[in-house]
């Protein structure tokens, strides 16, 4: 058994006391930066890069990878507790997770996200072990054409997720796409809507937007509510998910893990799209789709599993192709280079101890995270008991420091506050934030991939339906749009009929 | 006895400082930590280069070097910040060429001028390599050029950015080879690699470390932009060897704000030159995929100004200048 040999070799590396220690430091740091709003894993890894000069490469990679997946765990904690996603991949967790917290079920929500993440992490790692080389080929099959179609699919999913007004979701998504056009036009090289502000040349940063829309606006909303003194007024029922919760969650977790892993392998927006896809899928498969958005545990379990499996999947293009799947992985790639290691097709064969050592350490790290996070749940729930007057100024300070620590830019602080005010009014007028965020993230990539496709194919757009992968995405998107239109027409008709009936009375 | 002698020296130094207050100020440079602006992301090539040399800079000048990341607009934000910093030697930045030359020529809203900096040193360069996808009909540079001539505009060539260093490399290549390719601007080397490995574009101009990483994936490396063949790519000829006098590359060095006092400039020049010519430093740079290219302050300035004239002419011919 080749795989067993490799695993033993990896275990020999991962179980060295020094490497165990760095793995623990990594996941602990990751959990912390994930929990602190704004301080993302990219910033944490960048801060720790200088430290990595003085420790061996394997320990460096193990620690940095630990920060990465540790932050995935931690990021959902703030989503659930204070409705503030630490990163794009935990935006969806807010929808049901925070509702659960408001109903006194923060414990089960946190519990299921830890357990779901553990299961997904495990599945993801098995996937990396068995499928790394073939999956790398799969990722390479994605060119601009396929990316565009996949992102189109991502945008269409918004309609699916809509729990409120579809029209309003379209409006926010369109606004998000518009905001996404700000910055340097990557194809023509000209500045758009930047008004001479160089900080805007690379577009609106995702972190200031998401922290403003979710964090700052949440604080503004709560300033109005003077009556309640703590975030959760209802009694906290239990800390761990019940058997019933587990039963409701296990299928979403497995489905989320599977799809999350597949989508995560694709460089770019993988983890984000995986959470949206998982949520939409669970809602569609559920017998009680109306429960989604009101604190349904499946709405937490699926996406949480998906983003963790996706973060394991993202290791495949890194190790096999030397391609960073997102900004966190890009910094990780920088760490490889500093140590003179070149990730690429030859990497696994050349440095088996580093590759397998990291894989086994990821498994250990996932177990450490579970052990670390479950006992922490009662502690996190105590956070909810902290009076507004103390909790919210603290969150505000964390947001300000967090945003500034990203690029040391005052412009981004201003942006965050602007988005906060925007978010406040969006909440007042019952607009959903999630479509805006997804459109802002995907918009620029969608645009550049569309234009690249047309450039490469000399303006021939038929390529989108003649390339198989792309055609599948387009077909599924079209189907989705139709299937949402039918019930809404039906609903409107039945409502109309009811109205007529009432008038007759 | 030693202690006594030392205290006399210290006393003398203090006295000298007291008497020649204003002169002492520059003689004492550097008296505090130096801020080093990095125009790109942590973990990127500019960061890796700085991190490799940081301890040597600190040893040579006796003060700490504190990195300050200002990644935006392909480096323009960082260089704009430097241009408006006080020219006291305590704020320096890494520069990339041709970025530092093309930005004022092609971007609006740029408030710095290429020549209005004090260039201190040139450190290294990253050569570019021409790579073609698996199964492309041309197996060497000559065949590539013949194929492109037979199919004008049909061959797609990807590189990072528009009006960027790599884009300029492509323009120069097309001009010298007398061919027309369709340019595909991508964002970051991370995007170039999968596109060429997946065969979504025909060819790519990419930095040589990326080319080295892609060895063995089916892509072919046709030529590299060094003067001599690279140790990591012994089978790959240079452009010059094949009769094309071009050296596509990204140069990196260090500069300070305009009108830096002469004494400070000389001090930094001397210190930096000793570091960039240090064999130990160069070995580290080579390991990270760079080609050491040490120059002192005067040589660096001369090189940049010469490059500027060439690039201005190229952009003018291609009608790509946005500002004059």
HADDOCK unambig.tbl for C-alpha pairs under 7 A between the chains (distance, minus, plus):
assign (segid A and resid 46 and name CA) (segid B and resid 42 and name CA) 5.92 0.50 0.50
assign (segid A and resid 140 and name CA) (segid B and resid 194 and name CA) 5.78 0.50 0.50
assign (segid A and resid 140 and name CA) (segid B and resid 197 and name CA) 6.86 0.50 0.50
assign (segid A and resid 140 and name CA) (segid B and resid 198 and name CA) 4.64 0.50 0.50
assign (segid A and resid 141 and name CA) (segid B and resid 198 and name CA) 5.78 0.50 0.50
assign (segid A and resid 143 and name CA) (segid B and resid 195 and name CA) 6.21 0.50 0.50
assign (segid A and resid 143 and name CA) (segid B and resid 200 and name CA) 5.68 0.50 0.50
assign (segid A and resid 186 and name CA) (segid B and resid 161 and name CA) 6.78 0.50 0.50
assign (segid A and resid 186 and name CA) (segid B and resid 162 and name CA) 6.85 0.50 0.50
assign (segid A and resid 187 and name CA) (segid B and resid 162 and name CA) 6.65 0.50 0.50
assign (segid A and resid 187 and name CA) (segid B and resid 185 and name CA) 5.94 0.50 0.50
assign (segid A and resid 188 and name CA) (segid B and resid 162 and name CA) 6.74 0.50 0.50
assign (segid A and resid 189 and name CA) (segid B and resid 162 and name CA) 5.15 0.50 0.50
assign (segid A and resid 189 and name CA) (segid B and resid 163 and name CA) 6.82 0.50 0.50
assign (segid A and resid 196 and name CA) (segid B and resid 109 and name CA) 5.40 0.50 0.50
assign (segid A and resid 198 and name CA) (segid B and resid 73 and name CA) 6.55 0.50 0.50
assign (segid A and resid 198 and name CA) (segid B and resid 77 and name CA) 6.02 0.50 0.50
assign (segid A and resid 199 and name CA) (segid B and resid 72 and name CA) 6.16 0.50 0.50
assign (segid A and resid 201 and name CA) (segid B and resid 72 and name CA) 6.71 0.50 0.50
assign (segid A and resid 201 and name CA) (segid B and resid 73 and name CA) 5.22 0.50 0.50
assign (segid A and resid 202 and name CA) (segid B and resid 72 and name CA) 6.09 0.50 0.50
assign (segid A and resid 202 and name CA) (segid B and resid 73 and name CA) 5.84 0.50 0.50
assign (segid A and resid 323 and name CA) (segid B and resid 190 and name CA) 5.32 0.50 0.50
assign (segid A and resid 324 and name CA) (segid B and resid 190 and name CA) 6.04 0.50 0.50
assign (segid A and resid 331 and name CA) (segid B and resid 42 and name CA) 6.68 0.50 0.50
assign (segid A and resid 331 and name CA) (segid B and resid 43 and name CA) 5.11 0.50 0.50
assign (segid A and resid 334 and name CA) (segid B and resid 43 and name CA) 4.08 0.50 0.50
assign (segid A and resid 334 and name CA) (segid B and resid 44 and name CA) 5.96 0.50 0.50
assign (segid A and resid 335 and name CA) (segid B and resid 43 and name CA) 6.38 0.50 0.50
assign (segid A and resid 337 and name CA) (segid B and resid 288 and name CA) 6.31 0.50 0.50
assign (segid A and resid 338 and name CA) (segid B and resid 48 and name CA) 6.16 0.50 0.50
assign (segid A and resid 338 and name CA) (segid B and resid 288 and name CA) 6.55 0.50 0.50
assign (segid A and resid 340 and name CA) (segid B and resid 287 and name CA) 6.00 0.50 0.50
assign (segid A and resid 340 and name CA) (segid B and resid 288 and name CA) 5.61 0.50 0.50
assign (segid A and resid 342 and name CA) (segid B and resid 213 and name CA) 6.33 0.50 0.50
assign (segid A and resid 343 and name CA) (segid B and resid 213 and name CA) 6.94 0.50 0.50
assign (segid A and resid 344 and name CA) (segid B and resid 213 and name CA) 5.36 0.50 0.50
assign (segid A and resid 344 and name CA) (segid B and resid 214 and name CA) 6.62 0.50 0.50
assign (segid A and resid 345 and name CA) (segid B and resid 217 and name CA) 6.71 0.50 0.50
assign (segid A and resid 407 and name CA) (segid B and resid 69 and name CA) 6.95 0.50 0.50
assign (segid A and resid 407 and name CA) (segid B and resid 70 and name CA) 6.38 0.50 0.50
assign (segid A and resid 452 and name CA) (segid B and resid 184 and name CA) 6.77 0.50 0.50
assign (segid A and resid 456 and name CA) (segid B and resid 156 and name CA) 6.48 0.50 0.50
